[in-house]
Amino acid sequence: MTIEEIAGENIRRFRQKKGLSQESLALEAKMSRPYIGEIERAEKTISIDRLQKIAKVLEVDVWILLKPYSYKS
């Protein structure tokens, strides 16, 4: 799994956990909704600055978005 895929999966997971749509995350992070979708699908490489903005909206540390998610309990 690539870092883009890991970040995209984690952004989607935390966004949904917070009950945010792609549109609302995009508005709060001052990005476009299509860009958020491309990040979640690992179609774009995200900059550290943008990753920090998304992490702030999602209320998580940046490193959490880059860490492979373990489905084990």
C-alpha positions in Angstrom: 0.0 0.0 0.0 1.4 3.4 -0.9 1.6 6.4 1.4 -1.1 8.1 -0.7 -3.4 5.1 -0.2 -2.8 5.1 3.5 -3.4 8.8 3.9 -6.5 8.7 1.7 -8.0 5.8 3.6 -7.3 7.4 7.0 -8.7 10.8 5.9 -11.9 9.1 4.7 -12.1 7.0 7.9 -11.6 10.0 10.3 -13.9 12.2 8.2 -16.7 9.7 8.3 -16.1 9.1 12.1 -16.6 12.8 12.6 -19.8 12.7 10.5 -18.4 15.1 7.9 -19.1 15.0 4.2 -16.3 15.6 1.7 -17.9 19.0 1.0 -17.9 20.0 4.7 -14.3 18.9 5.2 -13.3 20.8 2.0 -15.0 24.0 3.3 -13.4 23.8 6.7 -9.9 23.0 5.3 -10.3 25.7 2.5 -9.9 23.1 -0.3 -12.2 21.9 -3.1 -14.5 18.9 -2.7 -13.1 17.3 -5.8 -9.6 17.6 -4.4 -10.7 15.9 -1.1 -12.1 13.0 -3.2 -8.9 12.7 -5.2 -6.9 12.5 -2.0 -9.2 9.9 -0.5 -8.9 7.8 -3.7 -5.1 8.3 -3.7 -5.3 10.0 -7.1 -3.3 13.0 -5.9 -0.2 13.4 -3.7 -1.0 15.7 -0.8 1.4 18.3 0.5 2.4 18.4 4.2 0.7 21.9 4.5 -2.6 20.5 3.2 -2.3 17.4 5.3 -1.8 19.6 8.3 -5.0 21.6 7.5 -7.0 18.4 7.1 -5.6 16.9 10.3 -6.6 20.1 12.2 -10.2 19.9 10.9 -10.3 16.2 11.8 -8.8 16.9 15.2 -6.0 14.3 14.8 -2.2 14.5 14.7 -0.7 14.5 11.2 1.2 11.3 11.8 -2.0 9.4 12.5 -3.1 10.1 8.9 0.2 8.6 7.6 0.1 5.5 9.8 -1.3 2.2 8.3 -4.5 1.4 10.0 -4.7 -1.9 11.9 -8.1 -3.6 11.8 -7.1 -5.8 14.7 -8.8 -5.1 18.1 
